[in-house]
Amino acid sequence: MVSKVMRTTRPRPHETALPRPVMLAIGGDSASGKTTLAGGLVEAIGRDRCTSICVDDYHRYDRAERQNLPFTALNPDCNYVDIMEQHLQMLATGQPILTPVYDHSTGTLARPQYVRPREFVIVEGLLLLSTKLSRACFDISVFLDPPEDLRRAWKMRRDTTLRGYSREQVVADLARRECDSADHIRPQRRYADIVVRFAPEAVPKDPPPPLSAELLLRPTVQHPPLSHILTNDDRAAMHLMVVRDDDGTPVDCLHVHGDAGAEESQLLQKVIWDGVADKREMPRGLGEISPGTRSEPLAVTQLLLFYHLLQEV
């Protein structure tokens, strides 16, 4: 079980003037869906209650400087990991930080930004779970693990449309990053409380349905009870099964099919939401990929994370 050191050392709100925020880590490789997942949670919680940052801005070098280096932005040596750790500790204890800003559209370092933690702090990034100290700052952590061919397609689309790269540059960049990804990014998967894999269905259909979601629910945190509603009758849309984790440990795995209907998905969402202590209204807008486009597996994933955030309040 991951040791959440900061949970025992951080002062509680009644012991200090600075309230302790609830901290969520969203890790994963480049273009694995971290920003989409985080953005939906921010909208669901409300921007007045949530602070969201990306620690991929802690680069030591800009894009031009990195061209002559023997490692890539995925390597800890290319980032101020020690400053990232310090800032995460400050946020976890309710203190503001002056975070660096990296402009991904130009590849240059911009003016730092003053960030004050609100009730919930959502942090995304490549190296979030890479050190014991950074992992200890979070109440809940998730790692996004899409199939590699899908992640590469997402990266190609994002970098050529939003970040000014040509297709040839993206292909070359992926090749350069492969070693650092294998050595420094993918090993972080083992430390996450929840591993999320958005992927096409195993059995092809015509036309292909939206991506399914497979959620590995590790016992490092208390998950909502799901087995009593995910019976054989519900397996057409979603099911819960026991699988072997990387270390051989049995662990629950929730699979939500890409073609799950809104009615079936809402049944599962209601069960998850029934475990929320304050019984507030279920948030709207979950599962939105783009205006007018909704994914039920994404909605279930976001609601499950929202559930965990509210359990820590």
Phi and psi restraints in degrees (value plus and minus 20) as a CYANA .aco file:
   2 VAL   PHI     -85.2   -45.2
   2 VAL   PSI     111.7   151.7
   3 SER   PHI    -103.3   -63.3
   3 SER   PSI      94.2   134.2
   4 LYS   PHI    -112.5   -72.5
   4 LYS   PSI      60.0   100.0
   5 VAL   PHI     -80.3   -40.3
   5 VAL   PSI     -62.5   -22.5
   6 MET   PHI     -83.5   -43.5
   6 MET   PSI     -44.4    -4.4
   7 ARG   PHI     -84.2   -44.2
   7 ARG   PSI     -53.1   -13.1
   8 THR   PHI    -111.3   -71.3
   8 THR   PSI     -41.2    -1.2
   9 THR   PHI    -118.5   -78.5
   9 THR   PSI     -40.9    -0.9
  10 ARG   PHI     -91.7   -51.7
  10 ARG   PSI     114.9   154.9
  11 PRO   PHI     -88.4   -48.4
  11 PRO   PSI     125.7   165.7
  12 ARG   PHI    -100.3   -60.3
  12 ARG   PSI     141.8   181.8
  13 PRO   PHI     -74.3   -34.3
  13 PRO   PSI     -53.8   -13.8
  14 HIS   PHI     -96.2   -56.2
  14 HIS   PSI     -27.5    12.5
  15 GLU   PHI    -121.9   -81.9
  15 GLU   PSI     -26.1    13.9
  16 THR   PHI    -173.1  -133.1
  16 THR   PSI     139.6   179.6
  17 ALA   PHI     -95.9   -55.9
  17 ALA   PSI     -34.8     5.2
  18 LEU   PHI    -116.2   -76.2
  18 LEU   PSI      95.4   135.4
  19 PRO   PHI     -88.2   -48.2
  19 PRO   PSI     127.3   167.3
  20 ARG   PHI    -107.9   -67.9
  20 ARG   PSI      97.5   137.5
  21 PRO   PHI     -95.6   -55.6
  21 PRO   PSI     141.9   181.9
  22 VAL   PHI    -109.8   -69.8
  22 VAL   PSI     108.4   148.4
  23 MET   PHI    -129.8   -89.8
  23 MET   PSI     108.5   148.5
  24 LEU   PHI    -141.3  -101.3
  24 LEU   PSI     109.6   149.6
  25 ALA   PHI    -123.7   -83.7
  25 ALA   PSI     111.7   151.7
  26 ILE   PHI    -141.0  -101.0
  26 ILE   PSI      83.2   123.2
  27 GLY   PHI    -126.1   -86.1
  27 GLY   PSI     151.1   191.1
  28 GLY   PHI     129.1   169.1
  28 GLY   PSI     148.7   188.7
  29 ASP   PHI     -92.6   -52.6
  29 ASP   PSI     152.1   192.1
  30 SER   PHI     -79.4   -39.4
  30 SER   PSI     112.8   152.8
  31 ALA   PHI      43.7    83.7
  31 ALA   PSI      13.5    53.5
  32 SER   PHI    -112.0   -72.0
  32 SER   PSI     -23.7    16.3
  33 GLY   PHI      88.6   128.6
  33 GLY   PSI      -7.6    32.4
  34 LYS   PHI     -81.2   -41.2
  34 LYS   PSI     -66.0   -26.0
  35 THR   PHI     -87.7   -47.7
  35 THR   PSI     -58.3   -18.3
  36 THR   PHI     -82.9   -42.9
  36 THR   PSI     -64.7   -24.7
  37 LEU   PHI     -84.8   -44.8
  37 LEU   PSI     -65.6   -25.6
  38 ALA   PHI     -85.3   -45.3
  38 ALA   PSI     -62.6   -22.6
  39 GLY   PHI     -80.7   -40.7
  39 GLY   PSI     -60.2   -20.2
  40 GLY   PHI     -85.8   -45.8
  40 GLY   PSI     -56.7   -16.7
  41 LEU   PHI     -87.6   -47.6
  41 LEU   PSI     -61.3   -21.3
  42 VAL   PHI     -80.4   -40.4
  42 VAL   PSI     -64.6   -24.6
  43 GLU   PHI     -85.9   -45.9
  43 GLU   PSI     -57.4   -17.4
  44 ALA   PHI     -89.0   -49.0
  44 ALA   PSI     -61.7   -21.7
  45 ILE   PHI     -94.1   -54.1
  45 ILE   PSI     -59.8   -19.8
  46 GLY   PHI      89.4   129.4
  46 GLY   PSI     109.5   149.5
  47 ARG   PHI     -84.8   -44.8
  47 ARG   PSI     -41.3    -1.3
  48 ASP   PHI     -95.6   -55.6
  48 ASP   PSI     -35.0     5.0
  49 ARG   PHI    -133.0   -93.0
  49 ARG   PSI     -24.5    15.5
  50 CYS   PHI    -151.2  -111.2
  50 CYS   PSI     115.3   155.3
  51 THR   PHI    -129.5   -89.5
  51 THR   PSI     112.5   152.5
  52 SER   PHI    -147.6  -107.6
  52 SER   PSI     108.6   148.6
  53 ILE   PHI    -156.7  -116.7
  53 ILE   PSI     141.9   181.9
  54 CYS   PHI    -141.4  -101.4
  54 CYS   PSI     103.0   143.0
  55 VAL   PHI    -107.8   -67.8
  55 VAL   PSI     -10.5    29.5
  56 ASP   PHI     -93.3   -53.3
  56 ASP   PSI     -24.2    15.8
  57 ASP   PHI    -102.2   -62.2
  57 ASP   PSI     -24.5    15.5
  58 TYR   PHI    -106.6   -66.6
  58 TYR   PSI      19.7    59.7
  59 HIS   PHI     -93.3   -53.3
  59 HIS   PSI     122.6   162.6
  60 ARG   PHI     -99.2   -59.2
  60 ARG   PSI     -47.2    -7.2
  61 TYR   PHI    -151.9  -111.9
  61 TYR   PSI     130.8   170.8
  62 ASP   PHI    -102.5   -62.5
  62 ASP   PSI    -199.9  -159.9
  63 ARG   PHI     -82.5   -42.5
  63 ARG   PSI     -61.6   -21.6
  64 ALA   PHI     -84.6   -44.6
  64 ALA   PSI     -62.4   -22.4
  65 GLU   PHI     -85.1   -45.1
  65 GLU   PSI     -54.1   -14.1
  66 ARG   PHI     -89.6   -49.6
  66 ARG   PSI     -39.8     0.2
  67 GLN   PHI     -81.5   -41.5
  67 GLN   PSI     -46.1    -6.1
  68 ASN   PHI    -124.3   -84.3
  68 ASN   PSI      -7.5    32.5
  69 LEU   PHI    -121.1   -81.1
  69 LEU   PSI     134.0   174.0
  70 PRO   PHI    -101.8   -61.8
  70 PRO   PSI     -18.2    21.8
  71 PHE   PHI    -155.9  -115.9
  71 PHE   PSI     150.4   190.4
  72 THR   PHI    -130.9   -90.9
  72 THR   PSI    -199.1  -159.1
  73 ALA   PHI     -85.3   -45.3
  73 ALA   PSI     -33.2     6.8
  74 LEU   PHI    -102.6   -62.6
  74 LEU   PSI     -30.1     9.9
  75 ASN   PHI    -107.6   -67.6
  75 ASN   PSI     113.6   153.6
  76 PRO   PHI     -74.7   -34.7
  76 PRO   PSI     -51.3   -11.3
  77 ASP   PHI     -86.0   -46.0
  77 ASP   PSI     -34.4     5.6
  78 CYS   PHI    -114.8   -74.8
  78 CYS   PSI     -17.3    22.7
  79 ASN   PHI    -155.8  -115.8
  79 ASN   PSI     134.9   174.9
  80 TYR   PHI    -105.5   -65.5
  80 TYR   PSI      55.7    95.7
  81 VAL   PHI     -86.7   -46.7
  81 VAL   PSI     -55.0   -15.0
  82 ASP   PHI     -85.2   -45.2
  82 ASP   PSI     -57.5   -17.5
  83 ILE   PHI     -90.6   -50.6
  83 ILE   PSI     -57.7   -17.7
  84 MET   PHI     -78.7   -38.7
  84 MET   PSI     -65.6   -25.6
  85 GLU   PHI     -79.8   -39.8
  85 GLU   PSI     -64.7   -24.7
  86 GLN   PHI     -81.6   -41.6
  86 GLN   PSI     -63.7   -23.7
  87 HIS   PHI     -88.1   -48.1
  87 HIS   PSI     -57.0   -17.0
  88 LEU   PHI     -84.4   -44.4
  88 LEU   PSI     -59.2   -19.2
  89 GLN   PHI     -84.1   -44.1
  89 GLN   PSI     -60.0   -20.0
  90 MET   PHI     -84.8   -44.8
  90 MET   PSI     -65.0   -25.0
  91 LEU   PHI     -81.7   -41.7
  91 LEU   PSI     -61.1   -21.1
  92 ALA   PHI     -85.2   -45.2
  92 ALA   PSI     -42.6    -2.6
  93 THR   PHI    -123.7   -83.7
  93 THR   PSI      -6.4    33.6
  94 GLY   PHI      64.8   104.8
  94 GLY   PSI      -6.7    33.3
  95 GLN   PHI    -118.3   -78.3
  95 GLN   PSI     126.0   166.0
  96 PRO   PHI     -94.3   -54.3
  96 PRO   PSI     139.3   179.3
  97 ILE   PHI    -153.1  -113.1
  97 ILE   PSI     142.9   182.9
  98 LEU   PHI    -130.3   -90.3
  98 LEU   PSI      75.4   115.4
  99 THR   PHI    -107.8   -67.8
  99 THR   PSI     122.4   162.4
 100 PRO   PHI     -88.1   -48.1
 100 PRO   PSI     139.3   179.3
 101 VAL   PHI    -149.7  -109.7
 101 VAL   PSI     105.3   145.3
 102 TYR   PHI    -131.6   -91.6
 102 TYR   PSI     103.1   143.1
 103 ASP   PHI    -105.3   -65.3
 103 ASP   PSI      83.5   123.5
 104 HIS   PHI     -90.0   -50.0
 104 HIS   PSI     -41.0    -1.0
 105 SER   PHI     -95.5   -55.5
 105 SER   PSI     -47.7    -7.7
 106 THR   PHI    -133.3   -93.3
 106 THR   PSI     -36.3     3.7
 107 GLY   PHI      54.9    94.9
 107 GLY   PSI       4.9    44.9
 108 THR   PHI    -139.9   -99.9
 108 THR   PSI     138.2   178.2
 109 LEU   PHI    -105.7   -65.7
 109 LEU   PSI     110.3   150.3
 110 ALA   PHI    -128.6   -88.6
 110 ALA   PSI    -192.3  -152.3
 111 ARG   PHI     -88.6   -48.6
 111 ARG   PSI     115.3   155.3
 112 PRO   PHI     -79.1   -39.1
 112 PRO   PSI     137.8   177.8
 113 GLN   PHI    -143.4  -103.4
 113 GLN   PSI     115.2   155.2
 114 TYR   PHI     -99.4   -59.4
 114 TYR   PSI     105.4   145.4
 115 VAL   PHI    -147.0  -107.0
 115 VAL   PSI     105.3   145.3
 116 ARG   PHI    -130.0   -90.0
 116 ARG   PSI     109.3   149.3
 117 PRO   PHI     -90.9   -50.9
 117 PRO   PSI     114.3   154.3
 118 ARG   PHI    -116.6   -76.6
 118 ARG   PSI    -181.4  -141.4
 119 GLU   PHI     -80.1   -40.1
 119 GLU   PSI     -58.0   -18.0
 120 PHE   PHI    -142.3  -102.3
 120 PHE   PSI     118.2   158.2
 121 VAL   PHI    -142.9  -102.9
 121 VAL   PSI      98.5   138.5
 122 ILE   PHI    -128.7   -88.7
 122 ILE   PSI     101.3   141.3
 123 VAL   PHI    -140.7  -100.7
 123 VAL   PSI     108.1   148.1
 124 GLU   PHI    -138.2   -98.2
 124 GLU   PSI     134.6   174.6
 125 GLY   PHI     146.2   186.2
 125 GLY   PSI     146.5   186.5
 126 LEU   PHI     -93.8   -53.8
 126 LEU   PSI     -56.7   -16.7
 127 LEU   PHI    -134.0   -94.0
 127 LEU   PSI       0.5    40.5
 128 LEU   PHI     -78.5   -38.5
 128 LEU   PSI     -59.5   -19.5
 129 LEU   PHI    -125.3   -85.3
 129 LEU   PSI       1.6    41.6
 130 SER   PHI    -103.8   -63.8
 130 SER   PSI     -37.7     2.3
 131 THR   PHI    -148.4  -108.4
 131 THR   PSI     134.3   174.3
 132 LYS   PHI     -83.5   -43.5
 132 LYS   PSI     -58.1   -18.1
 133 LEU   PHI     -87.3   -47.3
 133 LEU   PSI     -63.1   -23.1
 134 SER   PHI     -87.3   -47.3
 134 SER   PSI     -59.2   -19.2
 135 ARG   PHI     -82.9   -42.9
 135 ARG   PSI     -54.4   -14.4
 136 ALA   PHI     -89.3   -49.3
 136 ALA   PSI     -33.5     6.5
 137 CYS   PHI    -100.5   -60.5
 137 CYS   PSI     -30.5     9.5
 138 PHE   PHI    -129.0   -89.0
 138 PHE   PSI     121.8   161.8
 139 ASP   PHI    -100.1   -60.1
 139 ASP   PSI     -51.1   -11.1
 140 ILE   PHI    -167.1  -127.1
 140 ILE   PSI     120.3   160.3
 141 SER   PHI    -154.9  -114.9
 141 SER   PSI     124.5   164.5
 142 VAL   PHI    -153.7  -113.7
 142 VAL   PSI     124.2   164.2
 143 PHE   PHI    -144.4  -104.4
 143 PHE   PSI     108.5   148.5
 144 LEU   PHI    -112.1   -72.1
 144 LEU   PSI     108.2   148.2
 145 ASP   PHI    -154.8  -114.8
 145 ASP   PSI      43.4    83.4
 146 PRO   PHI     -91.3   -51.3
 146 PRO   PSI     140.5   180.5
 147 PRO   PHI     -75.7   -35.7
 147 PRO   PSI     124.7   164.7
 148 GLU   PHI     -82.7   -42.7
 148 GLU   PSI     -57.7   -17.7
 149 ASP   PHI     -85.8   -45.8
 149 ASP   PSI     -54.7   -14.7
 150 LEU   PHI     -90.6   -50.6
 150 LEU   PSI     -63.6   -23.6
 151 ARG   PHI     -80.2   -40.2
 151 ARG   PSI     -60.9   -20.9
 152 ARG   PHI     -85.4   -45.4
 152 ARG   PSI     -57.2   -17.2
 153 ALA   PHI     -85.9   -45.9
 153 ALA   PSI     -61.1   -21.1
 154 TRP   PHI     -82.3   -42.3
 154 TRP   PSI     -62.0   -22.0
 155 LYS   PHI     -86.3   -46.3
 155 LYS   PSI     -60.0   -20.0
 156 MET   PHI     -80.3   -40.3
 156 MET   PSI     -66.8   -26.8
 157 ARG   PHI     -85.3   -45.3
 157 ARG   PSI     -64.1   -24.1
 158 ARG   PHI     -87.0   -47.0
 158 ARG   PSI     -68.3   -28.3
 159 ASP   PHI     -90.9   -50.9
 159 ASP   PSI     -49.5    -9.5
 160 THR   PHI    -103.4   -63.4
 160 THR   PSI     -44.4    -4.4
 161 THR   PHI    -118.0   -78.0
 161 THR   PSI     -48.6    -8.6
 162 LEU   PHI    -136.1   -96.1
 162 LEU   PSI     -41.3    -1.3
 163 ARG   PHI    -138.8   -98.8
 163 ARG   PSI     -11.1    28.9
 164 GLY   PHI      56.6    96.6
 164 GLY   PSI      -2.1    37.9
 165 TYR   PHI    -112.2   -72.2
 165 TYR   PSI     132.5   172.5
 166 SER   PHI    -108.3   -68.3
 166 SER   PSI     145.4   185.4
 167 ARG   PHI     -80.5   -40.5
 167 ARG   PSI     -60.6   -20.6
 168 GLU   PHI     -82.7   -42.7
 168 GLU   PSI     -59.1   -19.1
 169 GLN   PHI     -86.7   -46.7
 169 GLN   PSI     -58.1   -18.1
 170 VAL   PHI     -86.3   -46.3
 170 VAL   PSI     -63.5   -23.5
 171 VAL   PHI     -80.1   -40.1
 171 VAL   PSI     -64.5   -24.5
 172 ALA   PHI     -85.1   -45.1
 172 ALA   PSI     -59.7   -19.7
 173 ASP   PHI     -85.5   -45.5
 173 ASP   PSI     -61.3   -21.3
 174 LEU   PHI     -81.2   -41.2
 174 LEU   PSI     -60.9   -20.9
 175 ALA   PHI     -85.0   -45.0
 175 ALA   PSI     -61.7   -21.7
 176 ARG   PHI     -85.3   -45.3
 176 ARG   PSI     -54.6   -14.6
 177 ARG   PHI    -102.8   -62.8
 177 ARG   PSI     -33.5     6.5
 178 GLU   PHI     -76.0   -36.0
 178 GLU   PSI     -65.7   -25.7
 179 CYS   PHI     -83.0   -43.0
 179 CYS   PSI     -67.5   -27.5
 180 ASP   PHI     -86.9   -46.9
 180 ASP   PSI     -53.5   -13.5
 181 SER   PHI     -83.9   -43.9
 181 SER   PSI     -66.2   -26.2
 182 ALA   PHI     -86.2   -46.2
 182 ALA   PSI     -55.4   -15.4
 183 ASP   PHI    -104.9   -64.9
 183 ASP   PSI     -53.3   -13.3
 184 HIS   PHI    -141.5  -101.5
 184 HIS   PSI     -44.5    -4.5
 185 ILE   PHI    -118.5   -78.5
 185 ILE   PSI     -76.2   -36.2
 186 ARG   PHI     -80.7   -40.7
 186 ARG   PSI     -54.8   -14.8
 187 PRO   PHI     -81.7   -41.7
 187 PRO   PSI     -38.4     1.6
 188 GLN   PHI     -89.3   -49.3
 188 GLN   PSI     -37.0     3.0
 189 ARG   PHI     -73.6   -33.6
 189 ARG   PSI     -56.0   -16.0
 190 ARG   PHI     -86.7   -46.7
 190 ARG   PSI     -38.7     1.3
 191 TYR   PHI    -115.2   -75.2
 191 TYR   PSI     -25.9    14.1
 192 ALA   PHI    -100.2   -60.2
 192 ALA   PSI     126.0   166.0
 193 ASP   PHI     -91.4   -51.4
 193 ASP   PSI     -54.6   -14.6
 194 ILE   PHI    -152.8  -112.8
 194 ILE   PSI     110.5   150.5
 195 VAL   PHI    -129.5   -89.5
 195 VAL   PSI     104.2   144.2
 196 VAL   PHI    -132.9   -92.9
 196 VAL   PSI     110.1   150.1
 197 ARG   PHI    -147.0  -107.0
 197 ARG   PSI      83.9   123.9
 198 PHE   PHI    -105.5   -65.5
 198 PHE   PSI     108.5   148.5
 199 ALA   PHI    -178.7  -138.7
 199 ALA   PSI     139.3   179.3
 200 PRO   PHI     -84.0   -44.0
 200 PRO   PSI     135.7   175.7
 201 GLU   PHI     -82.9   -42.9
 201 GLU   PSI     128.6   168.6
 202 ALA   PHI     -84.4   -44.4
 202 ALA   PSI     -55.3   -15.3
 203 VAL   PHI    -119.0   -79.0
 203 VAL   PSI      94.6   134.6
 204 PRO   PHI     -81.7   -41.7
 204 PRO   PSI     124.0   164.0
 205 LYS   PHI    -151.5  -111.5
 205 LYS   PSI     139.8   179.8
 206 ASP   PHI    -147.7  -107.7
 206 ASP   PSI      95.7   135.7
 207 PRO   PHI     -94.4   -54.4
 207 PRO   PSI     138.2   178.2
 208 PRO   PHI     -85.8   -45.8
 208 PRO   PSI     114.9   154.9
 209 PRO   PHI     -95.2   -55.2
 209 PRO   PSI     150.3   190.3
 210 PRO   PHI     -78.8   -38.8
 210 PRO   PSI     146.1   186.1
 211 LEU   PHI     -83.3   -43.3
 211 LEU   PSI     123.2   163.2
 212 SER   PHI    -105.5   -65.5
 212 SER   PSI     151.6   191.6
 213 ALA   PHI    -149.6  -109.6
 213 ALA   PSI     113.1   153.1
 214 GLU   PHI    -139.9   -99.9
 214 GLU   PSI      98.7   138.7
 215 LEU   PHI    -134.3   -94.3
 215 LEU   PSI      96.2   136.2
 216 LEU   PHI    -106.2   -66.2
 216 LEU   PSI      95.2   135.2
 217 LEU   PHI    -123.6   -83.6
 217 LEU   PSI      70.9   110.9
 218 ARG   PHI     -94.5   -54.5
 218 ARG   PSI     129.8   169.8
 219 PRO   PHI     -98.7   -58.7
 219 PRO   PSI      -1.7    38.3
 220 THR   PHI     -94.8   -54.8
 220 THR   PSI     -36.7     3.3
 221 VAL   PHI    -155.2  -115.2
 221 VAL   PSI     143.1   183.1
 222 GLN   PHI    -107.6   -67.6
 222 GLN   PSI      93.0   133.0
 223 HIS   PHI    -109.7   -69.7
 223 HIS   PSI     138.3   178.3
 224 PRO   PHI     -86.1   -46.1
 224 PRO   PSI     127.2   167.2
 225 PRO   PHI     -90.0   -50.0
 225 PRO   PSI     104.0   144.0
 226 LEU   PHI    -142.0  -102.0
 226 LEU   PSI     -41.0    -1.0
 227 SER   PHI     -83.1   -43.1
 227 SER   PSI     -48.3    -8.3
 228 HIS   PHI     -94.7   -54.7
 228 HIS   PSI     -34.7     5.3
 229 ILE   PHI    -129.7   -89.7
 229 ILE   PSI     -39.5     0.5
 230 LEU   PHI    -112.8   -72.8
 230 LEU   PSI      50.8    90.8
 231 THR   PHI    -107.4   -67.4
 231 THR   PSI    -199.8  -159.8
 232 ASN   PHI     -79.8   -39.8
 232 ASN   PSI     -48.4    -8.4
 233 ASP   PHI     -86.1   -46.1
 233 ASP   PSI     -42.5    -2.5
 234 ASP   PHI    -118.3   -78.3
 234 ASP   PSI     -18.9    21.1
 235 ARG   PHI     -88.7   -48.7
 235 ARG   PSI     -35.6     4.4
 236 ALA   PHI     -86.5   -46.5
 236 ALA   PSI     -49.1    -9.1
 237 ALA   PHI    -127.2   -87.2
 237 ALA   PSI     -57.5   -17.5
 238 MET   PHI    -181.7  -141.7
 238 MET   PSI     134.3   174.3
 239 HIS   PHI    -175.6  -135.6
 239 HIS   PSI     137.3   177.3
 240 LEU   PHI    -133.5   -93.5
 240 LEU   PSI     110.1   150.1
 241 MET   PHI    -158.7  -118.7
 241 MET   PSI     142.1   182.1
 242 VAL   PHI    -120.2   -80.2
 242 VAL   PSI     107.2   147.2
 243 VAL   PHI    -145.7  -105.7
 243 VAL   PSI     151.8   191.8
 244 ARG   PHI    -115.0   -75.0
 244 ARG   PSI     107.7   147.7
 245 ASP   PHI     -92.5   -52.5
 245 ASP   PSI     157.8   197.8
 246 ASP   PHI     -78.7   -38.7
 246 ASP   PSI     -50.5   -10.5
 247 ASP   PHI    -112.9   -72.9
 247 ASP   PSI     -12.4    27.6
 248 GLY   PHI      70.7   110.7
 248 GLY   PSI     -23.0    17.0
 249 THR   PHI     -94.6   -54.6
 249 THR   PSI     113.7   153.7
 250 PRO   PHI     -85.6   -45.6
 250 PRO   PSI     117.2   157.2
 251 VAL   PHI    -168.9  -128.9
 251 VAL   PSI     126.1   166.1
 252 ASP   PHI     -90.2   -50.2
 252 ASP   PSI     122.4   162.4
 253 CYS   PHI    -153.2  -113.2
 253 CYS   PSI      98.8   138.8
 254 LEU   PHI    -116.8   -76.8
 254 LEU   PSI     105.0   145.0
 255 HIS   PHI    -134.7   -94.7
 255 HIS   PSI     102.1   142.1
 256 VAL   PHI    -133.2   -93.2
 256 VAL   PSI      95.5   135.5
 257 HIS   PHI     -88.7   -48.7
 257 HIS   PSI     127.5   167.5
 258 GLY   PHI     -83.6   -43.6
 258 GLY   PSI     -48.7    -8.7
 259 ASP   PHI    -117.5   -77.5
 259 ASP   PSI      -1.5    38.5
 260 ALA   PHI     -80.8   -40.8
 260 ALA   PSI     112.1   152.1
 261 GLY   PHI     -95.7   -55.7
 261 GLY   PSI     141.4   181.4
 262 ALA   PHI     -80.2   -40.2
 262 ALA   PSI     -59.0   -19.0
 263 GLU   PHI     -85.7   -45.7
 263 GLU   PSI     -63.7   -23.7
 264 GLU   PHI     -85.6   -45.6
 264 GLU   PSI     -63.0   -23.0
 265 SER   PHI     -83.6   -43.6
 265 SER   PSI     -59.2   -19.2
 266 GLN   PHI     -86.5   -46.5
 266 GLN   PSI     -48.4    -8.4
 267 LEU   PHI     -81.5   -41.5
 267 LEU   PSI     -68.0   -28.0
 268 LEU   PHI     -85.3   -45.3
 268 LEU   PSI     -61.8   -21.8
 269 GLN   PHI     -82.1   -42.1
 269 GLN   PSI     -57.2   -17.2
 270 LYS   PHI     -85.6   -45.6
 270 LYS   PSI     -60.1   -20.1
 271 VAL   PHI     -83.4   -43.4
 271 VAL   PSI     -63.9   -23.9
 272 ILE   PHI     -81.4   -41.4
 272 ILE   PSI     -65.7   -25.7
 273 TRP   PHI     -89.5   -49.5
 273 TRP   PSI     -46.7    -6.7
 274 ASP   PHI     -82.5   -42.5
 274 ASP   PSI     -39.4     0.6
 275 GLY   PHI    -106.3   -66.3
 275 GLY   PSI     -22.4    17.6
 276 VAL   PHI     -96.7   -56.7
 276 VAL   PSI     108.0   148.0
 277 ALA   PHI     -82.4   -42.4
 277 ALA   PSI     -62.1   -22.1
 278 ASP   PHI    -108.0   -68.0
 278 ASP   PSI     -23.5    16.5
 279 LYS   PHI      35.3    75.3
 279 LYS   PSI      11.1    51.1
 280 ARG   PHI     -88.7   -48.7
 280 ARG   PSI     150.9   190.9
 281 GLU   PHI     -85.1   -45.1
 281 GLU   PSI     119.7   159.7
 282 MET   PHI     -82.1   -42.1
 282 MET   PSI     114.7   154.7
 283 PRO   PHI     -83.9   -43.9
 283 PRO   PSI     128.6   168.6
 284 ARG   PHI    -116.1   -76.1
 284 ARG   PSI     141.7   181.7
 285 GLY   PHI      65.3   105.3
 285 GLY   PSI     -18.5    21.5
 286 LEU   PHI     -85.9   -45.9
 286 LEU   PSI     126.2   166.2
 287 GLY   PHI      65.6   105.6
 287 GLY   PSI     -14.3    25.7
 288 GLU   PHI    -100.2   -60.2
 288 GLU   PSI      99.5   139.5
 289 ILE   PHI    -107.8   -67.8
 289 ILE   PSI     -62.1   -22.1
 290 SER   PHI    -173.3  -133.3
 290 SER   PSI     146.4   186.4
 291 PRO   PHI     -72.4   -32.4
 291 PRO   PSI      99.8   139.8
 292 GLY   PHI      66.8   106.8
 292 GLY   PSI     -24.4    15.6
 293 THR   PHI    -137.6   -97.6
 293 THR   PSI     101.5   141.5
 294 ARG   PHI    -144.3  -104.3
 294 ARG   PSI     124.3   164.3
 295 SER   PHI    -141.5  -101.5
 295 SER   PSI      99.7   139.7
 296 GLU   PHI     -86.1   -46.1
 296 GLU   PSI     -61.1   -21.1
 297 PRO   PHI     -80.0   -40.0
 297 PRO   PSI     -57.6   -17.6
 298 LEU   PHI     -87.1   -47.1
 298 LEU   PSI     -59.7   -19.7
 299 ALA   PHI     -81.7   -41.7
 299 ALA   PSI     -63.3   -23.3
 300 VAL   PHI     -83.6   -43.6
 300 VAL   PSI     -63.0   -23.0
 301 THR   PHI     -81.4   -41.4
 301 THR   PSI     -67.8   -27.8
 302 GLN   PHI     -83.7   -43.7
 302 GLN   PSI     -60.0   -20.0
 303 LEU   PHI     -87.4   -47.4
 303 LEU   PSI     -57.0   -17.0
 304 LEU   PHI     -82.1   -42.1
 304 LEU   PSI     -62.0   -22.0
 305 LEU   PHI     -87.6   -47.6
 305 LEU   PSI     -58.8   -18.8
 306 PHE   PHI     -81.3   -41.3
 306 PHE   PSI     -61.8   -21.8
 307 TYR   PHI     -74.9   -34.9
 307 TYR   PSI     -68.7   -28.7
 308 HIS   PHI     -84.6   -44.6
 308 HIS   PSI     -58.2   -18.2
 309 LEU   PHI     -81.2   -41.2
 309 LEU   PSI     -63.5   -23.5
 310 LEU   PHI     -92.5   -52.5
 310 LEU   PSI     -43.7    -3.7
 311 GLN   PHI     -87.8   -47.8
 311 GLN   PSI     -43.0    -3.0
 312 GLU   PHI    -109.1   -69.1
 312 GLU   PSI     -29.1    10.9
